[in-house]
Amino acid sequence: DLKNRIEQTDEDLLKKMSIEEINAQRDRGMPRLRVLDTNGEHDPAQSLINLVFQILLANCLKYIPWAVCPSRRDERRGVKTQTQWKPDAAGAINEVTTQTSPRANISSDLDLQNTLARRGLGMEIGGLMSYEAHEKLQLRLMSALTTPPPPGYARVNINQIKAADEMAFELLAEKTRSGIKSSAGGFVLDAHMDSVLADPRIAMLLVPM
């Protein structure tokens, strides 16, 4: 496994799922996810799905920020193409075309909830985690954000939510040092979500101030 990570090339990191693969994964999960607006607000951008896929290929979990989780609809409206000259792994300069996707909007609680739903669906389509496992994290964060605080305390703020979200990914990464690629038993990350959410470090970050 270590050898595979060391020998991973720049080409590996640029691999993307085909449209056929994305659609096949979406269709496989749709019967379970009918409550989502999978053709609109909750449809994850292809850039998000491919980021997830690249994390899977690297076999090492890293944090997926909210900003990189726009909808496919927003992506279609706002993808910008830019041509640049960049060196490859051998040092040769090549012309490379890159695409810049729009950023997710999180100006309200509903925006954040939709963003997290898109990330969860994107993580399932990309092969990293089931939507249901990610939804446990989503529900924990949104509950902390929207629950009225005790008298004399301020409600949990967005910075606390972001810190708890990042901590959850950090704890998941610690528990999956041997790799995150799915096995016959299902998604590797799914098996650790309950213990991560029970970790006191998550609870401490979500305490009303």
Backbone as CSV, one residue per row, in Angstrom:
resi,resn,N_x,N_y,N_z,CA_x,CA_y,CA_z,C_x,C_y,C_z
1,ASP,0.835,-1.200,0.000,0.000,0.000,0.000,0.872,1.254,0.000
2,LEU,1.942,1.255,0.807,2.846,2.396,0.846,3.509,2.584,-0.508
3,LYS,3.901,1.459,-1.130,4.525,1.544,-2.450,3.579,2.173,-3.460
4,ASN,2.297,1.791,-3.399,1.319,2.345,-4.336,1.169,3.843,-4.155
5,ARG,1.183,4.316,-2.884,1.040,5.743,-2.628,2.255,6.506,-3.140
6,ILE,3.462,5.940,-2.929,4.682,6.600,-3.353,4.747,6.695,-4.874
7,GLU,4.298,5.624,-5.544,4.400,5.570,-6.992,3.243,6.260,-7.703
8,GLN,2.315,6.824,-6.953,1.177,7.496,-7.571,1.664,8.690,-8.387
9,THR,1.215,8.826,-9.607,1.677,9.874,-10.501,0.715,11.041,-10.529
10,ASP,1.177,12.154,-11.152,0.299,13.308,-11.331,-0.923,12.920,-12.155
11,GLU,-0.725,11.991,-13.097,-1.848,11.546,-13.925,-2.911,10.872,-13.076
12,ASP,-2.502,10.087,-12.069,-3.452,9.433,-11.179,-4.304,10.462,-10.454
13,LEU,-3.651,11.552,-10.013,-4.348,12.564,-9.236,-5.319,13.374,-10.085
14,LEU,-5.186,13.290,-11.413,-6.063,14.038,-12.307,-7.169,13.161,-12.888
15,LYS,-7.195,11.886,-12.523,-8.217,10.992,-13.044,-9.602,11.441,-12.600
16,LYS,-10.567,11.256,-13.476,-11.944,11.644,-13.186,-12.867,10.473,-13.479
17,MET,-13.999,10.479,-12.798,-15.020,9.494,-13.117,-15.693,9.888,-14.422
18,SER,-16.016,8.906,-15.234,-16.736,9.194,-16.470,-18.182,9.544,-16.147
19,ILE,-18.837,10.185,-17.094,-20.252,10.518,-16.919,-21.066,9.246,-16.697
20,GLU,-20.701,8.180,-17.398,-21.421,6.914,-17.255,-21.260,6.346,-15.840
21,GLU,-20.055,6.446,-15.298,-19.812,5.961,-13.935,-20.574,6.790,-12.913
22,ILE,-20.560,8.102,-13.083,-21.273,8.989,-12.161,-22.762,8.681,-12.180
23,ASN,-23.315,8.573,-13.376,-24.754,8.315,-13.485,-25.124,6.941,-12.937
24,ALA,-24.258,5.955,-13.150,-24.531,4.612,-12.626,-24.554,4.623,-11.101
25,GLN,-23.618,5.352,-10.486,-23.578,5.440,-9.032,-24.770,6.218,-8.490
26,ARG,-25.153,7.278,-9.183,-26.330,8.052,-8.765,-27.578,7.176,-8.822
27,ASP,-27.753,6.478,-9.920,-28.949,5.661,-10.102,-29.021,4.545,-9.060
28,ARG,-27.848,4.027,-8.668,-27.816,2.947,-7.681,-28.331,3.426,-6.326
29,GLY,-28.058,4.680,-5.999,-28.463,5.182,-4.693,-29.812,5.868,-4.662
30,MET,-30.373,6.190,-5.826,-31.597,6.985,-5.863,-32.785,6.386,-5.122
31,PRO,-33.010,5.057,-5.189,-34.171,4.517,-4.461,-34.126,4.807,-2.954
32,ARG,-32.922,4.948,-2.387,-32.792,5.220,-0.956,-32.865,6.703,-0.642
33,LEU,-32.699,7.552,-1.644,-32.495,8.981,-1.389,-33.572,9.843,-2.036
34,ARG,-34.788,9.342,-2.016,-35.869,10.061,-2.689,-36.246,11.367,-2.008
35,VAL,-35.846,11.531,-0.759,-36.171,12.772,-0.043,-35.290,13.931,-0.525
36,LEU,-34.228,13.618,-1.258,-33.330,14.661,-1.742,-33.775,15.178,-3.105
37,ASP,-33.448,16.432,-3.364,-33.691,17.032,-4.674,-32.475,16.739,-5.549
38,THR,-32.367,15.498,-6.000,-31.148,15.045,-6.657,-30.991,15.577,-8.080
39,ASN,-31.995,16.246,-8.598,-31.878,16.881,-9.908,-31.773,18.398,-9.793
40,GLY,-31.686,18.888,-8.560,-31.631,20.329,-8.353,-30.638,20.708,-7.271
41,GLU,-31.160,21.190,-6.152,-30.316,21.759,-5.109,-29.326,20.762,-4.504
42,HIS,-29.681,19.488,-4.468,-28.821,18.492,-3.823,-27.971,17.691,-4.815
43,ASP,-28.029,18.053,-6.083,-27.238,17.368,-7.101,-25.803,17.897,-7.027
44,PRO,-24.820,17.078,-6.609,-23.458,17.587,-6.422,-22.753,17.887,-7.742
45,ALA,-21.939,18.929,-7.721,-21.149,19.284,-8.901,-20.197,18.144,-9.258
46,GLN,-19.918,18.005,-10.539,-18.974,16.973,-10.968,-17.581,17.241,-10.413
47,SER,-17.242,18.514,-10.203,-15.938,18.841,-9.620,-15.816,18.270,-8.215
48,LEU,-16.906,18.270,-7.452,-16.906,17.679,-6.107,-16.749,16.163,-6.190
49,ILE,-17.510,15.544,-7.075,-17.436,14.084,-7.226,-16.025,13.659,-7.613
50,ASN,-15.396,14.400,-8.507,-14.046,14.050,-8.940,-13.012,14.309,-7.855
51,LEU,-13.234,15.319,-7.028,-12.351,15.526,-5.876,-12.436,14.328,-4.940
52,VAL,-13.641,13.870,-4.670,-13.841,12.690,-3.827,-13.144,11.478,-4.440
53,PHE,-13.312,11.307,-5.735,-12.712,10.163,-6.437,-11.189,10.201,-6.336
54,GLN,-10.604,11.390,-6.439,-9.150,11.522,-6.336,-8.655,11.228,-4.917
55,ILE,-9.448,11.619,-3.914,-9.106,11.278,-2.527,-9.129,9.755,-2.361
56,LEU,-10.130,9.117,-2.961,-10.232,7.657,-2.894,-9.020,6.990,-3.547
57,LEU,-8.615,7.485,-4.699,-7.462,6.916,-5.395,-6.189,7.082,-4.574
58,ALA,-6.063,8.220,-3.879,-4.899,8.451,-3.027,-4.925,7.553,-1.798
59,ASN,-6.123,7.023,-1.469,-6.295,6.086,-0.353,-5.933,6.720,0.995
60,CYS,-6.174,8.021,1.085,-5.839,8.757,2.313,-6.832,9.907,2.461
61,LEU,-7.628,9.884,3.511,-8.697,10.870,3.669,-8.138,12.256,3.927
62,LYS,-8.753,13.247,3.303,-8.469,14.639,3.638,-9.786,15.400,3.677
63,TYR,-9.756,16.544,4.323,-10.972,17.325,4.537,-11.535,17.855,3.225
64,ILE,-12.853,17.826,3.110,-13.541,18.379,1.936,-14.285,19.632,2.388
65,PRO,-13.758,20.822,2.089,-14.373,22.072,2.564,-15.753,22.300,1.971
66,TRP,-16.565,23.040,2.694,-17.914,23.347,2.228,-17.892,24.102,0.902
67,ALA,-16.913,24.993,0.737,-16.882,25.866,-0.435,-16.786,25.095,-1.738
68,VAL,-16.221,23.879,-1.703,-16.033,23.117,-2.945,-17.195,22.168,-3.206
69,CYS,-18.346,22.443,-2.590,-19.513,21.565,-2.722,-20.707,22.281,-3.349
70,PRO,-20.530,22.946,-4.498,-21.686,23.588,-5.147,-22.569,22.548,-5.820
71,SER,-23.705,22.997,-6.309,-24.596,22.091,-7.034,-24.142,21.962,-8.485
72,ARG,-24.590,20.886,-9.109,-24.289,20.689,-10.533,-24.912,21.810,-11.355
73,ARG,-26.081,22.282,-10.942,-26.754,23.376,-11.648,-25.899,24.637,-11.626
74,ASP,-25.346,24.971,-10.453,-24.469,26.139,-10.356,-23.188,25.928,-11.154
75,GLU,-22.696,24.696,-11.150,-21.488,24.389,-11.907,-21.707,24.619,-13.398
76,ARG,-22.848,24.194,-13.902,-23.141,24.391,-15.334,-23.194,25.865,-15.684
77,ARG,-23.664,26.676,-14.751,-23.786,28.113,-15.007,-22.455,28.847,-14.895
78,GLY,-21.528,28.280,-14.089,-20.377,29.092,-13.736,-19.005,28.516,-13.948
79,VAL,-18.848,27.382,-14.638,-17.509,26.822,-14.838,-16.714,27.719,-15.783
80,LYS,-15.489,28.058,-15.375,-14.611,28.870,-16.200,-13.423,28.023,-16.657
81,THR,-13.105,28.113,-17.929,-11.997,27.360,-18.496,-10.801,28.280,-18.710
82,GLN,-9.630,27.816,-18.291,-8.418,28.612,-18.410,-7.277,27.726,-18.899
83,THR,-6.486,28.239,-19.839,-5.340,27.504,-20.362,-4.056,28.074,-19.764
84,GLN,-3.220,27.168,-19.225,-1.970,27.577,-18.606,-0.844,26.649,-19.052
85,TRP,0.389,27.140,-18.894,1.566,26.310,-19.146,2.103,25.844,-17.814
86,LYS,2.189,24.495,-17.633,2.632,23.934,-16.352,3.617,22.796,-16.586
87,PRO,4.574,22.635,-15.667,5.505,21.502,-15.800,4.837,20.204,-15.360
88,ASP,5.176,19.097,-16.041,4.677,17.796,-15.613,5.680,17.155,-14.664
89,ALA,5.477,15.878,-14.318,6.336,15.205,-13.343,7.783,15.119,-13.819
90,ALA,7.977,15.114,-15.137,9.334,15.008,-15.687,9.986,16.376,-15.885
91,GLY,9.241,17.432,-15.611,9.788,18.781,-15.756,9.503,19.424,-17.095
92,ALA,8.860,18.706,-18.012,8.522,19.260,-19.320,7.334,20.208,-19.183
93,ILE,7.382,21.314,-19.922,6.314,22.305,-19.874,5.247,21.934,-20.891
94,ASN,4.018,21.806,-20.417,2.898,21.456,-21.290,1.754,22.438,-21.110
95,GLU,0.971,22.576,-22.157,-0.227,23.406,-22.086,-1.329,22.603,-21.394
96,VAL,-1.893,23.150,-20.333,-2.901,22.443,-19.541,-4.152,23.302,-19.457
97,THR,-5.288,22.694,-19.710,-6.567,23.391,-19.586,-7.192,23.037,-18.244
98,THR,-7.495,24.040,-17.448,-8.094,23.828,-16.137,-9.470,24.470,-16.078
99,GLN,-10.299,23.924,-15.222,-11.644,24.460,-15.030,-11.812,24.899,-13.580
100,THR,-12.376,26.074,-13.396,-12.638,26.605,-12.068,-14.141,26.595,-11.815
101,SER,-14.553,25.912,-10.754,-15.974,25.790,-10.455,-16.415,26.872,-9.482
102,PRO,-17.705,27.180,-9.454,-18.220,28.151,-8.491,-18.118,27.612,-7.080
103,ARG,-18.183,28.496,-6.101,-18.100,28.118,-4.701,-19.507,27.949,-4.136
104,ALA,-19.652,27.061,-3.169,-20.957,26.843,-2.531,-21.309,28.038,-1.655
105,ASN,-22.568,28.391,-1.639,-23.064,29.493,-0.813,-23.525,28.948,0.536
106,ILE,-23.023,29.523,1.624,-23.442,29.081,2.965,-23.867,30.283,3.800
107,SER,-24.628,31.185,3.189,-25.023,32.410,3.879,-26.171,32.204,4.863
108,SER,-26.805,31.031,4.851,-27.896,30.755,5.785,-27.793,29.313,6.275
109,ASP,-28.566,28.995,7.319,-28.591,27.619,7.832,-29.051,26.643,6.756
110,LEU,-30.049,27.050,5.965,-30.549,26.176,4.896,-29.481,25.944,3.837
111,ASP,-28.726,26.998,3.514,-27.639,26.846,2.544,-26.626,25.816,3.031
112,LEU,-26.278,25.889,4.317,-25.317,24.945,4.870,-25.869,23.525,4.830
113,GLN,-27.133,23.372,5.175,-27.752,22.044,5.152,-27.721,21.460,3.744
114,ASN,-28.034,22.285,2.755,-28.001,21.811,1.365,-26.577,21.479,0.929
115,THR,-25.626,22.286,1.364,-24.225,22.046,1.024,-23.748,20.719,1.605
116,LEU,-24.091,20.464,2.858,-23.701,19.200,3.484,-24.375,18.011,2.802
117,ALA,-25.628,18.184,2.390,-26.318,17.106,1.678,-25.613,16.804,0.359
118,ARG,-25.177,17.849,-0.343,-24.453,17.639,-1.608,-23.120,16.939,-1.355
119,ARG,-22.439,17.326,-0.275,-21.164,16.665,0.013,-21.381,15.193,0.321
120,GLY,-22.434,14.893,1.083,-22.724,13.508,1.405,-23.034,12.680,0.172
121,LEU,-23.831,13.231,-0.729,-24.167,12.511,-1.954,-22.934,12.386,-2.847
122,GLY,-22.138,13.450,-2.895,-20.912,13.398,-3.691,-19.935,12.365,-3.168
123,MET,-19.872,12.215,-1.841,-18.969,11.223,-1.251,-19.431,9.808,-1.550
124,GLU,-20.743,9.609,-1.628,-21.231,8.276,-1.989,-20.974,7.979,-3.463
125,ILE,-21.293,8.931,-4.333,-21.088,8.707,-5.766,-19.611,8.469,-6.072
126,GLY,-18.738,9.205,-5.363,-17.303,9.061,-5.578,-16.698,7.847,-4.922
127,GLY,-17.482,7.107,-4.128,-17.018,5.846,-3.561,-16.321,5.944,-2.225
128,LEU,-16.561,7.034,-1.485,-15.817,7.254,-0.248,-16.606,6.909,1.012
129,MET,-17.886,7.198,1.018,-18.710,7.014,2.218,-20.169,6.976,1.805
130,SER,-20.989,6.227,2.513,-22.418,6.210,2.186,-23.057,7.531,2.592
131,TYR,-24.118,7.885,1.891,-24.835,9.107,2.237,-25.344,9.031,3.680
132,GLU,-25.812,7.863,4.089,-26.375,7.709,5.436,-25.333,7.972,6.519
133,ALA,-24.104,7.515,6.318,-23.052,7.754,7.315,-22.726,9.238,7.398
134,HIS,-22.620,9.879,6.233,-22.346,11.323,6.236,-23.510,12.095,6.834
135,GLU,-24.728,11.597,6.631,-25.907,12.283,7.161,-25.871,12.331,8.689
136,LYS,-25.271,11.339,9.330,-25.132,11.365,10.786,-24.326,12.585,11.222
137,LEU,-23.256,12.865,10.500,-22.451,14.058,10.788,-23.244,15.316,10.485
138,GLN,-23.934,15.322,9.350,-24.745,16.476,8.972,-25.797,16.793,10.039
139,LEU,-26.498,15.785,10.520,-27.536,15.987,11.518,-26.951,16.493,12.832
140,ARG,-25.783,15.971,13.204,-25.139,16.419,14.444,-24.767,17.900,14.350
141,LEU,-24.214,18.306,13.223,-23.806,19.697,13.050,-25.011,20.628,12.978
142,MET,-26.016,20.245,12.219,-27.177,21.120,12.062,-27.982,21.211,13.351
143,SER,-28.032,20.126,14.118,-28.716,20.163,15.404,-28.029,21.141,16.353
144,ALA,-26.694,21.095,16.380,-25.946,22.015,17.241,-26.144,23.459,16.805
145,LEU,-26.227,23.689,15.503,-26.365,25.044,14.982,-27.735,25.639,15.254
146,THR,-28.776,24.817,15.216,-30.150,25.331,15.288,-30.814,25.176,16.650
147,THR,-30.214,24.421,17.566,-30.813,24.240,18.892,-30.652,25.507,19.726
148,PRO,-31.748,26.036,20.311,-31.632,27.235,21.150,-30.700,26.975,22.334
149,PRO,-29.826,27.910,22.663,-28.870,27.703,23.760,-29.540,27.877,25.123
150,PRO,-28.928,27.400,26.205,-29.451,27.644,27.551,-29.424,29.144,27.862
151,PRO,-30.218,29.582,28.821,-30.209,30.999,29.205,-28.805,31.465,29.572
152,GLY,-28.438,32.629,29.061,-27.134,33.187,29.366,-26.028,32.761,28.421
153,TYR,-26.346,31.910,27.446,-25.341,31.435,26.503,-25.737,31.847,25.075
154,ALA,-24.732,32.004,24.228,-24.980,32.284,22.815,-25.129,30.974,22.054
155,ARG,-25.877,31.007,20.983,-26.025,29.813,20.160,-24.684,29.431,19.559
156,VAL,-24.546,28.155,19.256,-23.332,27.665,18.604,-23.181,28.393,17.271
157,ASN,-21.994,28.923,17.004,-21.799,29.718,15.793,-21.192,28.896,14.660
158,ILE,-21.147,29.511,13.480,-20.714,28.798,12.279,-19.253,28.387,12.358
159,ASN,-18.433,29.156,13.077,-17.022,28.789,13.221,-16.864,27.519,14.061
160,GLN,-17.708,27.365,15.071,-17.688,26.142,15.870,-18.124,24.942,15.026
161,ILE,-19.147,25.145,14.202,-19.632,24.068,13.333,-18.532,23.636,12.367
162,LYS,-17.851,24.608,11.786,-16.769,24.295,10.846,-15.635,23.557,11.559
163,ALA,-15.290,23.991,12.758,-14.222,23.335,13.508,-14.595,21.889,13.840
164,ALA,-15.860,21.665,14.210,-16.315,20.303,14.518,-16.319,19.430,13.261
165,ASP,-16.704,20.010,12.145,-16.694,19.290,10.869,-15.268,18.873,10.511
166,GLU,-14.340,19.793,10.642,-12.939,19.483,10.355,-12.401,18.424,11.314
167,MET,-12.798,18.515,12.586,-12.351,17.536,13.570,-12.866,16.146,13.224
168,ALA,-14.109,16.061,12.758,-14.671,14.762,12.385,-13.837,14.112,11.286
169,PHE,-13.442,14.892,10.291,-12.612,14.345,9.218,-11.236,13.947,9.746
170,GLU,-10.690,14.759,10.666,-9.384,14.435,11.238,-9.435,13.116,12.007
171,LEU,-10.494,12.923,12.779,-10.637,11.684,13.547,-10.856,10.487,12.625
172,LEU,-11.632,10.684,11.574,-11.832,9.606,10.598,-10.507,9.239,9.930
173,ALA,-9.708,10.255,9.622,-8.414,9.997,8.994,-7.492,9.213,9.933
174,GLU,-7.537,9.548,11.225,-6.710,8.828,12.203,-7.105,7.356,12.299
175,LYS,-8.409,7.091,12.156,-8.898,5.725,12.296,-8.724,4.893,11.027
176,THR,-8.358,5.543,9.935,-8.256,4.823,8.657,-6.874,5.005,8.037
177,ARG,-5.855,4.962,8.860,-4.489,5.129,8.352,-4.090,4.024,7.380
178,SER,-4.715,2.873,7.515,-4.373,1.750,6.632,-5.047,1.854,5.268
179,GLY,-5.926,2.838,5.085,-6.556,3.033,3.783,-8.059,3.228,3.879
180,ILE,-8.628,3.837,2.847,-10.058,4.183,2.857,-10.824,3.559,1.695
181,LYS,-10.163,2.736,0.896,-10.852,2.144,-0.243,-11.870,1.107,0.231
182,SER,-13.020,1.124,-0.400,-14.110,0.241,-0.001,-13.729,-1.221,-0.185
183,SER,-14.325,-2.049,0.649,-14.113,-3.494,0.565,-15.448,-4.171,0.301
184,ALA,-15.413,-5.487,0.273,-16.648,-6.243,0.059,-17.654,-5.978,1.171
185,GLY,-17.152,-5.561,2.342,-18.032,-5.286,3.475,-18.653,-3.914,3.465
186,GLY,-18.308,-3.094,2.465,-18.893,-1.760,2.373,-17.852,-0.665,2.511
187,PHE,-18.319,0.552,2.750,-17.439,1.708,2.870,-16.644,1.639,4.175
188,VAL,-15.336,1.790,4.079,-14.480,1.734,5.261,-14.828,2.834,6.256
189,LEU,-15.070,4.045,5.765,-15.332,5.173,6.655,-16.632,5.019,7.442
190,ASP,-17.607,4.325,6.863,-18.905,4.160,7.533,-18.758,3.522,8.909
191,ALA,-17.834,2.577,9.020,-17.689,1.810,10.252,-17.181,2.662,11.409
192,HIS,-16.665,3.850,11.123,-16.053,4.672,12.160,-16.849,5.925,12.518
193,MET,-17.917,6.214,11.777,-18.620,7.475,12.010,-19.244,7.559,13.399
194,ASP,-19.851,6.495,13.884,-20.498,6.540,15.202,-19.487,6.835,16.307
195,SER,-18.346,6.191,16.268,-17.341,6.418,17.314,-16.753,7.818,17.203
196,VAL,-16.622,8.331,15.991,-16.116,9.697,15.812,-17.092,10.712,16.409
197,LEU,-18.362,10.537,16.147,-19.355,11.483,16.665,-19.505,11.388,18.180
198,ALA,-19.109,10.259,18.762,-19.160,10.107,20.220,-17.889,10.630,20.890
199,ASP,-16.905,11.038,20.100,-15.637,11.520,20.653,-15.856,12.837,21.402
200,PRO,-15.321,12.980,22.617,-15.527,14.215,23.391,-14.961,15.454,22.723
201,ARG,-14.014,15.292,21.815,-13.459,16.454,21.124,-14.488,17.105,20.203
202,ILE,-15.385,16.299,19.667,-16.486,16.855,18.869,-17.455,17.601,19.781
203,ALA,-17.828,16.971,20.878,-18.773,17.588,21.809,-18.245,18.923,22.350
204,MET,-16.963,18.987,22.659,-16.390,20.207,23.217,-16.478,21.377,22.232
205,LEU,-16.322,21.066,20.959,-16.380,22.126,19.952,-17.791,22.654,19.726
206,LEU,-18.799,21.875,20.106,-20.191,22.249,19.844,-20.927,22.735,21.093
207,VAL,-20.187,23.109,22.135,-20.791,23.620,23.379,-21.142,25.094,23.193
208,PRO,-22.378,25.521,23.523,-22.723,26.950,23.463,-21.783,27.774,24.332
209,MET,-21.385,28.924,23.831,-20.413,29.765,24.533,-21.111,30.772,25.464
